[in-house]
Amino acid sequence: MPTLSEADSRRLVEDAGVAVSPWATASDSGSAVEAAEALGFPVVVKLCGEAIAHKTERGLVRLGLSSPDEAGEAATDLLATARPEDGEVGLIVSTMVHGNRELIAGLVRDEQFGPCVMLGVGGILAEAVADVAFRLAPLERGDALDLIDDLGAQSLLDEFRGEPAVDREALADTLLALSRIAEDASVLSVDLNPLIVVDGRPVAADALVETA
Amino acid sequence: MARDLTPLFEPRGVVVTGVSNHPGKFGFVALHNVLSCGFSGPVFAVGREEGEVLGHPVLASVADLPDGGADLLVLCTPVGANEEIVRIAAARGVRAVFCAAGGYSETGSEGIEAEARLMALADDLGLILAGPNGQGVVSPPVGLCAQIVAPYPPRGRIAVASQSGNFVSTFLNYAGQTGIGISRAVSAGNAAATSIADYLEWFADDPETDVALCYLEGLPDGRAFYERVREVTLRMPVVVVKGGTTDGGQRAAASHTGSLASDDRIFDGMVRQAGLVRAATIESAFEAAATFATQPLPAGNRVVVLSTAGGWGVVTADAVTAHPDLALAPLPDDLRAAIDGMLPPRWSRNNPVDLAGGETRDTIPDLLDLTAAHPEVDAIVQLGLGIQGNTAALTRSGPFHPDHGLERIVDFHERQERRYAEAAAAAADAHGKPVLVASELAVARPDNPMVAAVRDSGRLCYASADRAVTALGHLVRYAARRRART
C-alpha cells in the first residue's frame, strides 16, 4: 500500500485536529538551518518522501540537533543518503519535543469491524508490553474517554516523574481526530508514533498515513 | 425493526422431517423431544416409512400437511431433499424452518452452493431460516423442545443464542443445575439467513426474556453486528463469551465455522463500545446471565460485604477492591452505630462487616435489610451462611439424633438457614439492590437448607465469593454504561 510522505501525513492529521510537533519542510542544508532557527533548538531533521516509510531503521532521523551547524550537517548528510528508489525526497525539520511518556495512537481498518481507532503505550518496550485498546470509528467523546480508561497502565496517565497528569480531554481530542480521518475511505491507516506527552498533552512527533 | 421470529419460538404447530423408526436418527430424536416436553400444538411427522413412530402417524410428504397446521418445519432430511420440502411446506403455511441437517457450508464448495440456494429460497418464500447445521430450538414458555440433543431446561428469563450447539446444551445444563431457567434457546448453526444479531433483536422485544446469553466464534460481518447490538444493549443486557481468542483457538474456530476470528483486542473494544457484557469463561457467562435474570440492576458501585466470620470477608473485600468496576463502600457512620446496637463489640466495625460469631436469632435478617436499605450502599455480598445447616446435617446423620434434644436444635438450625436465604431475597426485592449469597456449599452440599432456599427464592447461590464478585462486577459495569448512554 502506498504511504504519504511524512510532510503530507503531518498535514493530513493536523487538518483533522491532531497536535503535531512544530515543523517545517526544507529542500537543502541552507533552508533546513533557516527552519531550525525559526523553530528554535534543539531540532530533529528527517529525510522524507512517499517511498520512505520506516525512517528509523534506515537511520534517516537525526535527533537532538542543538546548533545551526549540527542541523546543517545532518541535512547534507541525509540528502546524500537518499537512494534512487526513494524517489523525490525532502527534509523535515521539527522541534525536538520532550516528555517521559510515549504513547502510540492510530487508525486501522479491520476486515470484520471496519475502521478502528487504537491507543497504546508506546516507546521501546511497546511491543513487549502490548498495552493497546481499540474502539470502532466513529467514536463519540465518551468512547474516546472509555478507550483511554481501557489502557492497563493507568498510573502512566497520572502525574509521572514530575510531569503533570495526562490531559484526558486533549488525548480524547486526538482520538476523535483519528475517528474523523476514518471518514475518508481512501485513508487505510494512520500511525501517530510516538505520541509524546508534553506537559500533559499529547503531541505527535511522527505521522504515517497509508492510502488506498 | 427486528425480524419477527415468533413462528420459530412460538409456533402454533410443528412438523419434523426425516422421521424413521430408528431411535438413533435425528428425525426420531427431534420428534421424540417435540412430543415429550409439553408442546400443546399439533405435531406432524414426515418420513419414508409408512405407519407410526412413537405412536404418531407418519406422513409420506409435507404435501400431506393440513393447510396452516404447522408453522415451524424442523428439517432432519439430507441436503438434496430439503429445497423441495421447503417449497411445498411453505405452500402449506410453514413460516419458519429450523434446518438441523448438516452438509452445508461447513463441508465445502458444494455445501456452500446448497446453502446459498436454501437461503435464496427461504428469502423468496418469506420464511425464517435458522441453521443449517444447528442442533435445534427450545422455547419453554410454549413447551417446545425441537432439538436433536438434550436437555430440556426449566423455564426462566435467559435467552440463549449460540454459534455452537454444544454450548447451548452446556448453558441448558447449568440452567437445570441452578434452577435459573431459560426463555428461548437456539443453536444458530451456520447462521446462514438468521444471525445472532437477528436473535438478539427479537429477544430484546420478547416479554419472556430479561437477558441474552451468546457464545460467539466468528462474526463475518462484525460491523453490522456491532451497529445492531449496541441498540439492543440499551434495552437488555447481552452476555457474550467468545471462542477463538488465541491463535490456537482461532485455528480451531476457523476450521469449525469457516469464519475468520478477529484480533481479540478489536473484538474486546467492540464489546465495550457496544455495551455488551463479556465473560471470560463459559460458566462465568452463565452466572453473569443468571445474575442479570435474578437480581436488580445496581444504581452504583458501592459494595458491602457481610460475613459471619473473618477470613471470608477479608478475601472478598480484596476481590471487590481489586475489581476495576467495584468499590468497597466505606461503612456509613449511622449503619455502624445501628450494628453496634445489634452485636457484641467484637464485630469488625467496618466493611467487610464481620459478625465474629456475635449474631443471635434475628441478626442476619435484620442486618441484610438494614444494609440494603442504606442509601450509600448499592450492593451486598453475603458470606458465611450455611454453617448452621452444615452442623445440623452432621448432627442429623450422627448416632445421637433425635435424642438428647438434637431434633429441636437441628430443626432450629435448618429453619434459620431458610430464613437467611429468604431474607437475602427479600432485601434485594424490597430495596431494588443486588444481594448475592456465596458459599462453597452451593456445590459441596446443594442439599444444605440455605443453598436449597436460595434456589427456591429463584436466585443463584454462588460457589465462591470470587464468582459472586465477578458476576456483580458485570452488573455494575453494564448498569453504569446503560445510565451513561441513556
Interface residues (C-beta under 8 A of the other chain):
Chain A: D110 E111 Q112 F113 G114 C116 V132 A133 F134 R135 L136 G142 D143 D146 L147 D150
Chain B: L219 P220 D221 G222 R223 Y226 L260 S262 D263 R265 I266 F267 D268 G269 M270 R272 Q273 A484 R485
